[in-house]
Amino acid sequence: MQEKVLMKGNEALAEAAIRAGCRCFFGYPITPQTEIAAYMAKRMPKVGGAYLQAESEIAAINMVYGAAASGARAMTSSSSPGISLKAEGISYLAGSDLPAVIINIVRGGPGLGGIQPAQSDYNQVTRGLAHGDFHVIAFAPNSIQEMCDLIFDAFDLADTYRMPAMILGDGMLGQMMEPVALPEPHEVSASAKPWAANGTKGAREHNIINSLYIEASELEDKVLARYERYRVIEEKEARHEEFMLDDAEIVVVAYGASSRISRNAVVAAREKGIKVGMIRPITLWPFPKKALADKAPSAKAFLSVELSMGQMVDDIRLAISCSKPVYLASRTGGVIITPDEILAKLVEIDGGIK
Amino acid sequence: MNKRITIFAGHYGSGKTNLALNYAFHLRKKHENVVVCDLDIVNPYFRTKDSVRELEEAEIRLISPKYANTNVDIPSLPAEVAWVFRDERMQVVIDVGGDDSGAVALGQYADDIKTSGYDMLLVFNKRRYLTSSSEEASEILRDIEKISHLRFTGVVNNTNLAKETTREIVLEGEATAKELSDHLSLSLLFTSFEESVDVSEALRYSKPFPIKIFRKPGWYIF
């Protein structure tokens, strides 16, 4: 374990990405994630990597496509409106089976919205990121240490399953500072990507990276093969954390910043004698359905706590097959929910189920 | 340290804002007219304006960008800033944005600041990644001086690891801060630490400056 240092979320993400072997970063500034690009601008040249401030978000994601196609570990980052702009490129990455990491430090929306923290891109990342049949693996860290650790997993899983992975942070996680133990750098072998378009050296056939298929049946086969991989991912890669869950009658479901706030509310509710626990999704896709389904029989109600308008509620209902009521406690638009607001909701639910 | 203007500058995240606030409260014990001037044009979330209530209660004036803490992401500074350099009754504490990019805002007032007389303090935190050594901190110092057209006059040891700060961490920071100040031929003025981490007796090269941590209201995440 290395000596702990104090880091801001955004710079920790950038440094961890470099340590995970990322040597190509293309970005465009937007609050509240600008420090990622600023950090990369300073550090990449020192580690022999490439940093480029693109002329737009769209250019940046397409540069990621090029670098990923050549087998490099490539990354871009943005905040909500910028991710919408990158959406087309992310669909092309998925359609070309290219691994890449995209960071979204979410701010209030829709439209230009605001610069304060939000979680209102949940639906976007778990469903409608862009056109076509595809998924991205979405990680939702809730501490700066976890952001550092998950970025390694994001790169590794993106490579393993040949698909884009996203770290969904929020403005709060991007901007706050915490002590972290930075993970040790790890070596990435270029030879592990036999599909990469990195020069035949006259020794093999050309590798072609492409998302256009002339025959419908050929495209269908590609999509079906991809969905077979998605099925494996849903089975193997869903992650969550449990807190005071064993005897819980009300289950709070919260991720990222709102899970930290919820934790305070869970403790406060326990002090009032209300049996509350929490399931914190660490991956949003795949959603930790099994953990919720397993808990459903002994739970009386679920409460989704979000900095968005109930975007996670349907996933909770689906995971528990609508077997128990699912309530919502939320603030949005960049307003941060307080533990007291969550506690009030828990007291209200508890009153109703007795 | 008895100039009318005190500037806190350094790496972003080194603790400038918190230190500037504490220093203003410290000055207020002796002076009637204390003003905190927020020249941070780079940090969107954590700013002196978060502590506006405490400052008002202590009758410390705050001058901050008009749109601080709103969704207007525009680095405009109020005209009042120019006034504080002219009014000689004022004790001015300036909180500068991080790194050289944050110091851009300072540069335009350099002539006024020089005329009034100033102390510019480099805030050093050994536990901040990439500025933990004397060499790295010197590099930041040179970048800031170049952009601000002002010279640092002293070093402050603000070494901390947030909630995990220990006595040893502060003292280790003090030793490196001493090395840094010697290397720069500046004096190491004081070591700041949260009141609960009592190291006053153990400091070897600097005066103790116990501080209070000002937290952003409404963010119950810690």
Chai-1 contact restraints between the chains, C-beta under 6 A:
chainA,res_idxA,chainB,res_idxB,connection_type,confidence,min_distance_angstrom,max_distance_angstrom,comment,restraint_id
A,K4,B,L161,contact,1.0,0.0,6.0,A-B,restraint_1
A,V5,B,R127,contact,1.0,0.0,6.0,A-B,restraint_2
A,V5,B,Y129,contact,1.0,0.0,6.0,A-B,restraint_3
A,L6,B,R127,contact,1.0,0.0,6.0,A-B,restraint_4
A,L6,B,R128,contact,1.0,0.0,6.0,A-B,restraint_5
A,L6,B,L161,contact,1.0,0.0,6.0,A-B,restraint_6
A,L6,B,A162,contact,1.0,0.0,6.0,A-B,restraint_7
A,M7,B,Y129,contact,1.0,0.0,6.0,A-B,restraint_8
A,K8,B,G13,contact,1.0,0.0,6.0,A-B,restraint_9
A,T31,B,P44,contact,1.0,0.0,6.0,A-B,restraint_10
A,T31,B,D73,contact,1.0,0.0,6.0,A-B,restraint_11
A,P32,B,P44,contact,1.0,0.0,6.0,A-B,restraint_12
A,G114,B,N71,contact,1.0,0.0,6.0,A-B,restraint_13
A,I115,B,P44,contact,1.0,0.0,6.0,A-B,restraint_14
A,I115,B,N71,contact,1.0,0.0,6.0,A-B,restraint_15
A,I115,B,D73,contact,1.0,0.0,6.0,A-B,restraint_16
A,Q175,B,Y45,contact,1.0,0.0,6.0,A-B,restraint_17
A,M177,B,G13,contact,1.0,0.0,6.0,A-B,restraint_18
A,P179,B,L161,contact,1.0,0.0,6.0,A-B,restraint_19
A,P179,B,A162,contact,1.0,0.0,6.0,A-B,restraint_20
A,P179,B,E164,contact,1.0,0.0,6.0,A-B,restraint_21
A,R260,B,I221,contact,1.0,0.0,6.0,A-B,restraint_22
A,I261,B,Y220,contact,1.0,0.0,6.0,A-B,restraint_23
A,I261,B,I221,contact,1.0,0.0,6.0,A-B,restraint_24
A,N264,B,Y220,contact,1.0,0.0,6.0,A-B,restraint_25
A,I336,B,G218,contact,1.0,0.0,6.0,A-B,restraint_26
A,I336,B,W219,contact,1.0,0.0,6.0,A-B,restraint_27
A,T338,B,Y220,contact,1.0,0.0,6.0,A-B,restraint_28
A,P339,B,Y220,contact,1.0,0.0,6.0,A-B,restraint_29
